[in-house]
Amino acid sequence: MNYELFIAKRLIAKKKDKSSISSSIIKIAIVSITVSMVVMILSISTGFGLKKKIKEKLSGLSGHVIISKFDRNNVLNTNNSVSINQDFYPEFKHVTGIKKVQVYASKAGVIRTPKDFESIIFKGVGVDYDWSFFTTYLVEGKILELSDKTSNAVLISKITSERLDLKIGDKFNMWFIKETQSQNVTDIKSNTKVRPLKVVGIFNSGVIAFDKTYIIGDIKIIQRLNKWQQNQVGGFEVFIKEFDALETKGQEIYENIDPSLNSYTIADKNRGLFEWLDMFDVNIKLIIIIMIIIAGINMITALLVLILERTQMIGILKSLGNSNASIQKIFLYNAGYLIVKGLFWGNLIGIGLLLLQKYFGLISLNPENYYVNKVPVYINLGYLLVLNLGTLFLCLIMLIIPTFMVSKINPVKAIKFD
């Protein structure tokens, strides 16, 4: 039988039946633990959720690693072509952890309607394209159905649809600059090619920069405009299985492609954005440290009051032969119960708020700044377990020093203490 735990349970049971001097302070300590836990759970879940969602969107739009023709002078030259006959396509055999490799090509142009016009980039994709991302963010219409025949069907963003007043089934013309063009600015018609297109789907990815800039269509349109062969594409989009291995896999891919090709990760492409996302980790750590300190200070205060309130009991236990360490354990068990109680309510409230946000989207965000329409949440049982155990352990460590006050209490004076 654990003697110290037995005494601690009796003290806890007594507090439930009878109010004491320390009752208000104990309630404050429990509320402090609860609030701290709620803040930490919300910080971790929303912070990691936002990071995860943004990374998923960026990789869904262009892959984790992009492979294109190496061009030192103009990396944005959309007329550069790459042969589809590569060792890594359609399967990357020399690098493990690769999920998929797909082709793409892009070309700038101007959409012209009877009422307005808009500069845009036509992103061409092939029959190997993974439509799972756009299926998720499709708000109207359907996904492209590509085959061996050239299709004039395109997906446009909701932003482009609203700005140009284009709806499902509408047809429009898109003007492209020819690969070789005359320097005579008055000879516009001979320098451009027009392509009739039809809207079959409207998407809303939430990444405003992409939605404003791109429409999605058949890669064979770009191949014809650039006078490419069927085995010529603009580049390749590589998807990896684990995002955490992005830097490592990006380097491995670079080392296993032809020297005439270049590769870069989406982190390289969006350096500023990823630096901003990395700041989330610093902020989350800072919040956790502050919340644990606040909870620990409140628990120290409550423990000191408990010790002072039980001065007579401490004197009696000492006179019966109990050691200081044994009495310290009693109060640590007592404090542990209060911490666990606070953690229970903190988890209940915190996870409840997360579930409300996940299924009802109560808090919205500006997609121009955060790339999402509502606050995303990421509930991971592993993180929650580590957070709870870590909080319990650190708070108990902080409470060890105050319990040494027990050794300063004189049994004779303590028994007379009132």
TORMARGU-86244 format. One line per field, with one value per residue: residue number from 1; x, y, z of N, C-alpha, C in turn. Coordinates in steps of 0.2 Angstrom, whole numbers, plus 5000, padded with zeros to 4 digits. Layout:
<rs>
seq [NUM:...]
n.xx [X:...]
n.yy [Y:...]
n.zz [Z:...]
ca.xx [X:...]
ca.yy [Y:...]
ca.zz [Z:...]
c.xx [X:...]
c.yy [Y:...]
c.zz [Z:...]
</rs>
This chain:
<rs>
seq [1:2:3:4:5:6:7:8:9:10:11:12:13:14:15:16:17:18:19:20:21:22:23:24:25:26:27:28:29:30:31:32:33:34:35:36:37:38:39:40:41:42:43:44:45:46:47:48:49:50:51:52:53:54:55:56:57:58:59:60:61:62:63:64:65:66:67:68:69:70:71:72:73:74:75:76:77:78:79:80:81:82:83:84:85:86:87:88:89:90:91:92:93:94:95:96:97:98:99:100:101:102:103:104:105:106:107:108:109:110:111:112:113:114:115:116:117:118:119:120:121:122:123:124:125:126:127:128:129:130:131:132:133:134:135:136:137:138:139:140:141:142:143:144:145:146:147:148:149:150:151:152:153:154:155:156:157:158:159:160:161:162:163:164:165:166:167:168:169:170:171:172:173:174:175:176:177:178:179:180:181:182:183:184:185:186:187:188:189:190:191:192:193:194:195:196:197:198:199:200:201:202:203:204:205:206:207:208:209:210:211:212:213:214:215:216:217:218:219:220:221:222:223:224:225:226:227:228:229:230:231:232:233:234:235:236:237:238:239:240:241:242:243:244:245:246:247:248:249:250:251:252:253:254:255:256:257:258:259:260:261:262:263:264:265:266:267:268:269:270:271:272:273:274:275:276:277:278:279:280:281:282:283:284:285:286:287:288:289:290:291:292:293:294:295:296:297:298:299:300:301:302:303:304:305:306:307:308:309:310:311:312:313:314:315:316:317:318:319:320:321:322:323:324:325:326:327:328:329:330:331:332:333:334:335:336:337:338:339:340:341:342:343:344:345:346:347:348:349:350:351:352:353:354:355:356:357:358:359:360:361:362:363:364:365:366:367:368:369:370:371:372:373:374:375:376:377:378:379:380:381:382:383:384:385:386:387:388:389:390:391:392:393:394:395:396:397:398:399:400:401:402:403:404:405:406:407:408:409:410:411:412:413:414:415:416:417:418]
n.xx [5004:5003:5007:5008:5001:4988:4985:4985:4974:4964:4965:4961:4948:4942:4942:4932:4921:4921:4923:4938:4952:4961:4953:4948:4960:4965:4955:4958:4971:4968:4960:4969:4978:4969:4966:4978:4981:4971:4975:4988:4984:4976:4985:4995:4988:4981:4992:5000:4991:4988:5001:5002:4991:4994:5006:5001:4993:5002:5010:5001:4997:5009:5017:5030:5044:5051:5056:5065:5071:5088:5092:5102:5100:5087:5076:5062:5058:5046:5046:5056:5059:5058:5064:5053:5058:5065:5076:5069:5056:5041:5043:5052:5066:5079:5078:5072:5055:5047:5032:5025:5027:5024:5020:5021:5017:5019:5012:5011:4997:4983:4967:4952:4936:4920:4917:4928:4946:4960:4977:4985:4991:4993:4992:4997:4993:4995:4988:4993:4991:4988:4972:4967:4969:4963:4950:4946:4945:4936:4923:4913:4906:4916:4931:4944:4944:4955:4963:4970:4967:4967:4960:4949:4944:4945:4950:4946:4949:4939:4940:4945:4934:4924:4929:4930:4917:4914:4906:4901:4902:4904:4912:4928:4941:4958:4973:4989:5007:5018:5031:5043:5043:5039:5048:5041:5029:5017:5013:5003:4994:5001:5010:5004:4994:4978:4967:4952:4943:4935:4925:4924:4925:4926:4937:4943:4956:4961:4973:4978:4987:4990:4977:4974:4982:4983:4976:4970:4973:4974:4989:4993:4989:4999:5010:5007:5006:5019:5026:5031:5036:5027:5034:5039:5040:5036:5041:5043:5033:5036:5031:5033:5033:5034:5032:5041:5053:5057:5068:5079:5075:5074:5087:5093:5085:5090:5103:5102:5097:5098:5113:5109:5097:5087:5082:5071:5064:5048:5049:5061:5056:5046:5053:5052:5039:5040:5049:5042:5032:5040:5042:5031:5034:5043:5035:5025:5032:5036:5024:5020:5030:5028:5014:5016:5024:5016:5006:5013:5018:5006:5002:5012:5009:4997:5001:5010:5000:4992:5002:5004:4991:4990:4998:4998:4994:5006:5015:5010:5012:5026:5029:5025:5035:5036:5046:5053:5054:5043:5032:5033:5030:5016:5010:5015:5008:4995:4995:4998:4986:4977:4983:4981:4967:4965:4971:4962:4950:4955:4959:4947:4939:4948:4949:4936:4933:4941:4935:4923:4928:4933:4922:4912:4918:4920:4929:4935:4947:4958:4960:4970:4980:4983:4981:4970:4953:4947:4951:4962:4963:4973:4972:4981:4984:4996:5004:4996:4996:5010:5011:5002:5008:5021:5018:5012:5024:5033:5027:5026:5040:5043:5037:5043:5053:5046:5040:5050:5049:5042:5052:5057:5047:5044:5040:5034:5030:5022:5011:5005:5001:4989]
n.yy [4994:5011:5023:5037:5041:5036:5045:5057:5055:5055:5068:5075:5070:5076:5089:5090:5089:5099:5116:5125:5136:5137:5134:5144:5148:5136:5133:5143:5140:5128:5132:5140:5130:5124:5134:5137:5125:5125:5135:5131:5119:5125:5133:5125:5116:5124:5131:5121:5116:5126:5127:5115:5114:5125:5120:5109:5114:5122:5112:5104:5111:5113:5102:5094:5095:5103:5100:5106:5113:5118:5135:5148:5161:5165:5159:5158:5156:5151:5144:5135:5118:5101:5084:5071:5059:5052:5046:5046:5047:5038:5034:5037:5029:5029:5036:5035:5035:5043:5048:5052:5056:5069:5077:5094:5110:5128:5143:5160:5172:5181:5182:5185:5193:5198:5209:5212:5209:5199:5196:5181:5165:5150:5134:5119:5102:5084:5067:5060:5067:5071:5073:5075:5086:5097:5092:5092:5106:5110:5120:5121:5113:5101:5090:5090:5080:5072:5065:5056:5065:5083:5094:5108:5111:5119:5123:5136:5149:5154:5167:5172:5169:5177:5190:5191:5187:5174:5158:5141:5131:5142:5150:5156:5167:5165:5173:5170:5174:5172:5160:5164:5181:5196:5211:5222:5232:5236:5226:5216:5205:5196:5192:5185:5171:5164:5155:5146:5142:5133:5134:5122:5119:5126:5132:5135:5138:5145:5150:5165:5171:5161:5158:5170:5170:5158:5147:5130:5118:5108:5100:5098:5109:5119:5112:5112:5126:5130:5123:5110:5093:5078:5072:5082:5093:5105:5103:5094:5089:5083:5073:5069:5057:5060:5075:5081:5076:5085:5093:5085:5075:5083:5087:5075:5072:5082:5078:5066:5069:5074:5084:5095:5098:5107:5108:5112:5115:5117:5125:5132:5139:5147:5155:5166:5164:5151:5154:5162:5153:5145:5153:5150:5139:5144:5154:5145:5137:5148:5152:5140:5139:5150:5148:5136:5141:5151:5142:5134:5144:5147:5135:5133:5143:5139:5126:5131:5137:5126:5119:5128:5128:5115:5114:5109:5096:5092:5093:5083:5072:5071:5070:5057:5050:5051:5055:5070:5068:5059:5066:5076:5070:5067:5080:5082:5072:5077:5089:5085:5079:5090:5096:5086:5087:5100:5098:5089:5096:5106:5099:5094:5106:5112:5103:5102:5115:5115:5105:5111:5121:5114:5107:5117:5129:5142:5152:5164:5167:5179:5175:5180:5184:5172:5161:5152:5150:5148:5145:5132:5116:5104:5089:5079:5065:5060:5072:5078:5069:5070:5084:5084:5075:5081:5094:5090:5084:5094:5104:5097:5095:5109:5110:5104:5111:5120:5111:5108:5116:5110:5104:5114:5116:5115:5101:5103:5116:5116:5108:5116:5126:5137]
n.zz [5000:4996:5006:5006:4995:4999:5010:5003:4995:5005:5009:4997:4996:5007:5004:4995:5002:5012:5013:5012:5018:5007:4996:4986:4981:4976:4966:4957:4953:4946:4936:4930:4925:4916:4907:4902:4896:4886:4878:4873:4866:4856:4850:4845:4837:4828:4822:4817:4809:4800:4793:4788:4779:4770:4764:4758:4749:4740:4736:4729:4719:4711:4712:4723:4719:4705:4689:4676:4660:4660:4661:4662:4659:4658:4667:4667:4654:4644:4632:4631:4629:4635:4633:4634:4636:4648:4661:4673:4671:4667:4680:4694:4697:4703:4714:4730:4739:4730:4725:4713:4696:4684:4668:4662:4655:4651:4646:4642:4639:4633:4639:4630:4630:4625:4633:4641:4645:4650:4656:4657:4662:4653:4659:4654:4655:4655:4651:4661:4673:4690:4697:4709:4718:4712:4712:4725:4727:4717:4713:4704:4690:4681:4681:4669:4655:4648:4632:4618:4608:4605:4617:4619:4631:4647:4664:4675:4687:4701:4704:4691:4684:4689:4687:4673:4670:4666:4664:4667:4652:4644:4630:4625:4618:4618:4617:4611:4611:4597:4595:4588:4584:4575:4575:4573:4580:4575:4568:4574:4573:4565:4574:4584:4590:4590:4601:4603:4617:4630:4645:4657:4670:4687:4699:4716:4724:4734:4735:4731:4722:4713:4708:4702:4691:4683:4671:4668:4656:4641:4638:4625:4617:4620:4615:4601:4598:4601:4592:4595:4596:4600:4610:4618:4631:4644:4657:4672:4686:4702:4714:4731:4744:4758:4766:4775:4771:4761:4758:4758:4748:4737:4735:4731:4720:4711:4710:4702:4689:4672:4667:4659:4664:4677:4694:4707:4723:4730:4741:4738:4728:4735:4745:4754:4759:4766:4775:4783:4788:4795:4806:4813:4821:4831:4837:4843:4851:4860:4866:4872:4882:4890:4894:4902:4912:4918:4923:4931:4941:4947:4952:4961:4970:4975:4981:4991:4999:5003:5010:5021:5026:5031:5042:5055:5053:5047:5057:5066:5058:5057:5071:5072:5066:5052:5038:5030:5016:5014:5018:5009:4997:4999:4997:4984:4977:4980:4973:4960:4957:4956:4945:4935:4935:4930:4917:4912:4910:4902:4890:4887:4884:4875:4864:4861:4856:4845:4837:4834:4826:4816:4810:4808:4805:4812:4813:4802:4789:4780:4763:4755:4763:4771:4763:4765:4768:4780:4798:4799:4807:4815:4822:4832:4840:4846:4847:4857:4868:4871:4874:4886:4895:4896:4901:4914:4919:4919:4927:4940:4942:4944:4956:4966:4973:4981:4990:4999:5010:5019:5027:5035:5045:5062:5072:5086:5087:5076:5079:5089:5081:5075]
ca.xx [5000:5006:5005:5008:4995:4982:4984:4984:4967:4960:4965:4957:4941:4940:4941:4926:4915:4921:4927:4944:4955:4964:4948:4948:4967:4965:4951:4962:4976:4965:4958:4975:4980:4964:4967:4985:4981:4967:4979:4993:4981:4974:4991:4998:4983:4980:4998:5002:4986:4989:5007:5001:4986:4997:5011:4997:4990:5007:5012:4995:4997:5014:5022:5035:5050:5050:5061:5064:5077:5092:5092:5105:5098:5080:5072:5055:5057:5041:5047:5061:5056:5062:5061:5049:5061:5070:5076:5065:5049:5036:5044:5059:5069:5085:5077:5066:5051:5044:5025:5022:5030:5019:5023:5017:5020:5015:5013:5007:4993:4978:4960:4948:4929:4916:4917:4935:4952:4964:4983:4984:4996:4989:4996:4995:4994:4994:4984:4995:4990:4984:4967:4965:4969:4958:4944:4944:4944:4932:4917:4907:4908:4919:4938:4946:4944:4960:4964:4975:4964:4967:4954:4949:4941:4949:4948:4947:4948:4933:4942:4945:4927:4920:4932:4928:4910:4914:4902:4902:4900:4905:4918:4931:4947:4964:4978:4996:5013:5021:5038:5047:5039:5042:5049:5036:5024:5011:5011:5001:4990:5005:5014:5000:4989:4972:4964:4946:4943:4928:4925:4921:4926:4929:4940:4945:4961:4962:4980:4976:4992:4989:4971:4974:4987:4983:4970:4972:4971:4977:4996:4994:4988:5005:5014:5005:5008:5027:5028:5034:5034:5023:5038:5042:5036:5039:5045:5040:5032:5038:5027:5036:5028:5034:5034:5047:5060:5058:5075:5084:5073:5075:5094:5094:5083:5095:5109:5100:5094:5103:5116:5106:5091:5088:5077:5070:5058:5043:5052:5065:5052:5042:5057:5049:5033:5042:5052:5036:5029:5045:5041:5026:5037:5045:5029:5021:5036:5036:5017:5020:5034:5024:5009:5018:5027:5010:5002:5018:5018:4999:5002:5017:5006:4992:5004:5012:4994:4991:5006:5002:4985:4991:5004:4997:4995:5013:5018:5008:5015:5033:5030:5024:5040:5037:5051:5052:5053:5037:5027:5033:5026:5009:5008:5016:5002:4989:4996:4997:4978:4975:4986:4977:4960:4966:4973:4956:4946:4959:4958:4940:4937:4952:4948:4929:4934:4945:4930:4918:4931:4934:4916:4908:4922:4918:4933:4937:4954:4958:4965:4975:4986:4984:4980:4965:4947:4945:4957:4962:4965:4976:4972:4986:4984:5003:5006:4992:4999:5016:5009:4999:5013:5026:5015:5012:5030:5037:5024:5028:5047:5043:5034:5048:5057:5042:5039:5056:5046:5040:5058:5058:5042:5046:5034:5031:5027:5017:5005:5002:4999:4982]
ca.yy [5000:5017:5027:5044:5042:5035:5051:5062:5054:5057:5076:5077:5069:5080:5096:5090:5089:5104:5121:5127:5142:5136:5132:5149:5148:5129:5134:5148:5135:5123:5137:5142:5124:5123:5140:5136:5119:5126:5140:5127:5115:5129:5136:5119:5113:5129:5133:5116:5115:5131:5125:5109:5116:5129:5116:5104:5118:5123:5105:5101:5116:5112:5097:5096:5097:5105:5099:5110:5114:5123:5141:5153:5168:5166:5153:5159:5155:5145:5141:5130:5112:5095:5078:5067:5052:5053:5040:5047:5047:5040:5032:5039:5023:5030:5040:5032:5040:5047:5046:5052:5061:5071:5082:5101:5116:5134:5149:5167:5174:5186:5180:5191:5192:5204:5214:5213:5205:5198:5192:5174:5159:5144:5128:5113:5096:5078:5062:5057:5072:5069:5078:5074:5092:5101:5089:5095:5113:5112:5123:5121:5110:5095:5090:5089:5073:5072:5059:5057:5071:5089:5096:5115:5112:5122:5125:5143:5150:5158:5174:5174:5168:5183:5196:5191:5185:5168:5153:5134:5131:5148:5150:5163:5166:5166:5175:5169:5177:5166:5158:5169:5186:5201:5217:5227:5232:5237:5219:5212:5199:5191:5190:5181:5165:5164:5148:5145:5138:5132:5133:5116:5119:5132:5130:5140:5135:5149:5153:5170:5172:5156:5158:5176:5169:5152:5142:5123:5115:5102:5102:5098:5115:5122:5109:5115:5133:5131:5118:5105:5086:5075:5070:5088:5096:5111:5101:5089:5090:5077:5072:5065:5054:5063:5082:5082:5075:5089:5096:5079:5072:5088:5087:5068:5072:5086:5074:5061:5071:5076:5090:5100:5100:5110:5106:5116:5113:5123:5129:5136:5144:5151:5155:5170:5161:5146:5157:5164:5147:5143:5157:5148:5135:5149:5157:5140:5136:5153:5151:5134:5140:5155:5145:5132:5145:5154:5137:5132:5149:5147:5129:5134:5147:5134:5121:5134:5138:5119:5117:5132:5126:5108:5114:5105:5089:5090:5092:5077:5066:5071:5067:5050:5047:5052:5059:5075:5066:5056:5071:5080:5065:5068:5086:5082:5069:5082:5094:5081:5078:5096:5097:5082:5089:5105:5095:5086:5101:5109:5095:5094:5112:5114:5098:5104:5121:5113:5101:5116:5125:5109:5105:5123:5135:5148:5158:5164:5171:5182:5170:5184:5184:5166:5156:5148:5154:5148:5143:5125:5113:5098:5086:5073:5062:5060:5079:5080:5065:5073:5090:5083:5072:5086:5099:5087:5083:5101:5107:5093:5097:5116:5110:5100:5115:5123:5106:5108:5120:5105:5102:5119:5116:5112:5098:5105:5122:5115:5105:5121:5131:5138]
ca.zz [5000:4995:5012:5005:4991:5004:5014:4998:4993:5010:5009:4992:4997:5012:5001:4991:5007:5016:5011:5016:5016:5001:4991:4981:4977:4972:4960:4953:4950:4942:4930:4926:4921:4911:4902:4899:4891:4880:4874:4870:4861:4851:4847:4841:4832:4822:4819:4813:4804:4794:4790:4784:4774:4765:4761:4754:4743:4736:4732:4725:4713:4706:4714:4728:4716:4698:4685:4669:4656:4664:4658:4666:4657:4658:4670:4666:4647:4643:4625:4632:4630:4638:4630:4639:4637:4654:4665:4679:4669:4672:4687:4697:4699:4706:4721:4734:4742:4725:4724:4706:4691:4679:4664:4662:4651:4652:4641:4644:4634:4635:4637:4627:4630:4622:4638:4645:4643:4656:4655:4661:4660:4652:4661:4650:4658:4651:4653:4668:4678:4696:4698:4716:4722:4710:4713:4731:4727:4712:4715:4699:4684:4681:4679:4662:4653:4642:4629:4613:4604:4608:4620:4621:4638:4652:4671:4677:4694:4703:4703:4684:4682:4691:4684:4666:4669:4662:4667:4664:4646:4640:4626:4624:4614:4621:4612:4613:4607:4594:4598:4585:4582:4572:4580:4571:4585:4572:4565:4580:4571:4563:4580:4589:4588:4594:4602:4606:4623:4633:4652:4659:4677:4690:4705:4721:4728:4740:4734:4727:4717:4708:4705:4698:4686:4679:4670:4667:4650:4638:4636:4617:4614:4620:4610:4594:4598:4601:4586:4598:4595:4606:4616:4621:4637:4647:4662:4676:4693:4706:4721:4736:4749:4765:4765:4779:4767:4755:4756:4756:4741:4732:4733:4728:4713:4707:4708:4698:4683:4667:4669:4656:4668:4683:4698:4713:4727:4731:4747:4735:4724:4739:4750:4759:4763:4770:4781:4787:4791:4800:4812:4817:4826:4836:4841:4846:4857:4865:4869:4877:4888:4894:4897:4907:4917:4921:4926:4937:4946:4950:4956:4967:4975:4978:4985:4997:5004:5005:5016:5027:5029:5034:5046:5061:5051:5045:5064:5069:5054:5059:5077:5072:5063:5045:5035:5026:5009:5014:5018:5002:4992:5000:4994:4977:4975:4980:4967:4954:4956:4954:4938:4931:4934:4925:4911:4909:4908:4897:4884:4885:4881:4869:4858:4859:4851:4838:4833:4832:4821:4810:4806:4807:4802:4815:4813:4795:4788:4773:4759:4752:4768:4774:4758:4767:4770:4788:4802:4798:4813:4815:4829:4832:4847:4848:4850:4863:4873:4873:4878:4892:4899:4897:4906:4920:4922:4921:4933:4946:4944:4947:4963:4971:4977:4987:4995:5004:5015:5024:5032:5039:5050:5068:5074:5092:5085:5071:5083:5092:5076:5073]
c.xx [5004:5003:5004:5002:4988:4980:4982:4976:4962:4959:4960:4950:4938:4938:4934:4920:4915:4926:4933:4947:4958:4959:4948:4955:4968:4961:4955:4967:4973:4963:4964:4978:4976:4965:4973:4985:4977:4971:4984:4990:4979:4980:4994:4994:4982:4986:5000:4997:4986:4995:5005:4996:4990:5002:5007:4995:4996:5010:5007:4995:5003:5019:5027:5042:5048:5056:5060:5071:5081:5093:5095:5102:5091:5076:5065:5053:5052:5041:5052:5057:5061:5059:5058:5053:5067:5070:5071:5058:5047:5037:5051:5062:5075:5084:5071:5061:5047:5037:5023:5026:5025:5022:5018:5021:5016:5016:5008:5003:4988:4971:4956:4941:4926:4917:4924:4940:4956:4971:4983:4990:4992:4994:4993:4997:4992:4989:4986:4994:4986:4979:4964:4964:4963:4951:4941:4942:4939:4925:4911:4910:4911:4927:4939:4946:4949:4961:4969:4973:4965:4961:4955:4946:4947:4946:4950:4946:4941:4934:4942:4938:4923:4923:4930:4921:4910:4910:4903:4898:4901:4912:4921:4938:4953:4970:4985:5001:5016:5028:5043:5042:5043:5043:5045:5030:5017:5008:5008:4998:4995:5010:5010:4996:4983:4969:4958:4946:4936:4929:4921:4921:4928:4931:4942:4950:4963:4969:4979:4981:4992:4983:4970:4978:4986:4976:4974:4969:4975:4984:4998:4993:4995:5010:5013:5007:5015:5030:5033:5032:5030:5027:5042:5037:5039:5044:5041:5039:5032:5034:5031:5031:5028:5037:5040:5054:5061:5065:5080:5082:5075:5083:5096:5091:5088:5101:5108:5097:5100:5106:5112:5099:5092:5082:5077:5064:5054:5045:5057:5061:5048:5046:5054:5043:5035:5046:5047:5033:5034:5044:5036:5028:5039:5040:5026:5025:5036:5029:5017:5024:5031:5018:5011:5021:5021:5007:5007:5018:5011:4999:5007:5013:5001:4995:5007:5006:4992:4995:5005:4996:4985:4997:5004:4997:5002:5017:5017:5012:5023:5034:5029:5030:5041:5042:5049:5050:5046:5031:5027:5029:5019:5007:5010:5010:4996:4989:4995:4990:4975:4977:4982:4970:4960:4967:4966:4952:4949:4958:4951:4937:4941:4950:4941:4929:4937:4939:4925:4921:4931:4928:4912:4912:4920:4922:4936:4944:4953:4963:4970:4981:4988:4983:4974:4959:4945:4951:4957:4965:4968:4977:4976:4986:4991:5005:5002:4994:5006:5015:5007:5005:5019:5024:5015:5019:5034:5034:5026:5036:5047:5041:5038:5051:5052:5040:5044:5054:5044:5046:5059:5053:5044:5039:5030:5027:5021:5010:5001:4999:4992:4980]
c.yy [5006:5022:5034:5045:5041:5042:5057:5061:5056:5065:5078:5076:5073:5087:5096:5091:5095:5110:5123:5134:5143:5135:5137:5148:5141:5130:5138:5144:5131:5127:5139:5136:5123:5128:5139:5130:5121:5131:5136:5123:5119:5131:5130:5117:5118:5131:5127:5114:5120:5129:5120:5110:5120:5125:5111:5108:5119:5117:5103:5105:5115:5107:5099:5098:5098:5104:5102:5111:5120:5129:5147:5160:5170:5160:5153:5158:5149:5142:5135:5123:5106:5089:5074:5060:5053:5047:5040:5047:5041:5038:5033:5033:5024:5034:5037:5037:5045:5044:5046:5058:5063:5077:5089:5105:5122:5139:5155:5169:5179:5183:5186:5189:5198:5210:5216:5208:5205:5194:5186:5170:5153:5138:5122:5107:5090:5073:5059:5062:5070:5075:5079:5081:5096:5098:5091:5102:5115:5114:5122:5117:5103:5096:5088:5082:5073:5065:5061:5063:5077:5092:5104:5116:5115:5123:5132:5144:5154:5165:5176:5173:5175:5189:5196:5188:5179:5162:5146:5134:5137:5147:5156:5161:5168:5168:5174:5172:5171:5166:5163:5175:5192:5207:5223:5227:5233:5230:5214:5205:5194:5188:5186:5175:5165:5156:5148:5140:5138:5130:5127:5115:5125:5130:5136:5137:5138:5152:5158:5171:5167:5157:5164:5175:5164:5150:5136:5121:5109:5104:5102:5104:5119:5119:5111:5122:5134:5126:5113:5098:5083:5073:5076:5091:5101:5109:5095:5091:5083:5078:5067:5062:5057:5070:5084:5081:5079:5091:5090:5076:5077:5088:5080:5068:5076:5082:5068:5063:5073:5083:5096:5102:5103:5108:5111:5114:5119:5127:5134:5142:5149:5152:5160:5167:5155:5148:5160:5159:5144:5147:5154:5143:5139:5151:5151:5138:5141:5153:5146:5136:5145:5152:5140:5136:5148:5148:5135:5137:5148:5140:5129:5138:5143:5129:5125:5135:5132:5117:5121:5130:5119:5108:5109:5097:5087:5089:5085:5071:5066:5068:5060:5046:5048:5057:5065:5073:5063:5061:5075:5076:5066:5074:5086:5078:5073:5087:5091:5080:5084:5098:5093:5084:5095:5103:5092:5091:5105:5106:5095:5100:5114:5109:5100:5110:5119:5109:5106:5119:5120:5108:5111:5129:5141:5154:5158:5168:5174:5178:5174:5184:5177:5160:5151:5153:5154:5144:5135:5122:5106:5094:5079:5071:5061:5067:5080:5076:5068:5080:5089:5080:5077:5092:5096:5086:5089:5104:5104:5095:5104:5116:5107:5105:5118:5118:5106:5113:5116:5104:5108:5120:5112:5108:5100:5112:5121:5112:5111:5127:5131:5143]
c.zz [5000:5001:5010:5000:4994:5007:5009:4996:4998:5010:5003:4993:5002:5009:4997:4996:5011:5013:5015:5014:5009:4995:4985:4977:4973:4966:4955:4949:4945:4935:4926:4922:4915:4905:4898:4894:4885:4875:4870:4865:4855:4847:4842:4836:4826:4819:4815:4807:4798:4790:4785:4778:4768:4761:4756:4748:4738:4732:4728:4718:4708:4708:4720:4725:4708:4694:4678:4666:4660:4659:4662:4665:4658:4661:4669:4658:4646:4636:4626:4633:4633:4635:4636:4640:4642:4658:4671:4677:4665:4679:4689:4700:4704:4713:4724:4737:4737:4724:4716:4702:4685:4675:4664:4657:4652:4647:4642:4638:4637:4633:4635:4627:4627:4626:4641:4642:4650:4654:4659:4658:4659:4654:4658:4654:4654:4654:4660:4674:4684:4697:4705:4720:4719:4711:4720:4731:4721:4715:4710:4693:4685:4679:4672:4661:4647:4639:4623:4609:4608:4611:4621:4627:4643:4659:4672:4684:4695:4702:4696:4681:4683:4688:4676:4664:4664:4667:4664:4657:4641:4636:4625:4620:4618:4616:4615:4608:4604:4596:4595:4582:4579:4577:4578:4576:4582:4569:4571:4578:4569:4569:4585:4586:4593:4595:4606:4611:4626:4641:4654:4667:4681:4697:4709:4725:4734:4740:4729:4721:4711:4704:4700:4691:4681:4677:4668:4661:4647:4636:4628:4614:4614:4615:4603:4593:4597:4596:4589:4595:4601:4612:4619:4625:4640:4653:4666:4683:4697:4712:4725:4741:4756:4764:4769:4776:4761:4753:4754:4749:4736:4730:4729:4721:4709:4705:4703:4692:4678:4669:4665:4659:4674:4687:4704:4717:4728:4737:4744:4731:4728:4746:4756:4763:4767:4776:4786:4791:4796:4807:4816:4823:4832:4840:4845:4852:4863:4869:4874:4883:4892:4898:4903:4913:4921:4926:4932:4942:4950:4955:4962:4972:4979:4983:4992:5002:5007:5011:5022:5030:5033:5039:5052:5059:5049:5052:5067:5065:5056:5066:5078:5068:5055:5043:5031:5019:5009:5014:5012:4997:4993:4996:4986:4974:4974:4974:4961:4952:4953:4947:4933:4930:4929:4918:4908:4906:4902:4890:4882:4881:4874:4863:4856:4854:4845:4834:4830:4826:4814:4806:4804:4804:4805:4814:4805:4795:4781:4769:4756:4757:4770:4770:4760:4769:4777:4791:4801:4805:4811:4821:4828:4839:4850:4851:4857:4869:4876:4877:4885:4897:4901:4902:4913:4923:4924:4927:4940:4947:4947:4955:4968:4976:4983:4992:5001:5010:5021:5029:5036:5045:5056:5071:5080:5090:5080:5074:5086:5087:5075:5068]
</rs>
